[in-house]
């Protein structure tokens, strides 16, 4: 099974970079440009992992992440939150969840790959 990764990022250059990198890792990539679109797409597509920027137009990535954790269909989906302007301490209680990680921008792609492997140790396989 190929893991399906949902990226929520409003910067087209970063979105393209992430999509190319994850595709090279043989992962399926879905794209959203804001938190509301990411939430709707996650509900429909059942991704194995979500990578979200914090600061986006409309619904911030942190708000979308909280909603995803509260929603029964997506509460078990791991989330990587990334930001270049927000420190992990601002994100607060989200980081207490065992399936949530924070990565600082500019992203270290090797660290991103390790974090994905950590959150998806079975490559995205889910028994449900």
Buried (B, 14 or more C-beta within 10 A) or exposed (E): EEBBBBBBBBBEEBBEBBBEBBEEBEBBBBBBBBBBBBBEBBEEEBBBBBBBBBEBEEBBBBBBBBBBBEEEEBEEBBBBBBBEEBEBEEBEEBEEBEBBBBBBBEBEBEEBBEBBEEBBEEEBEEEE
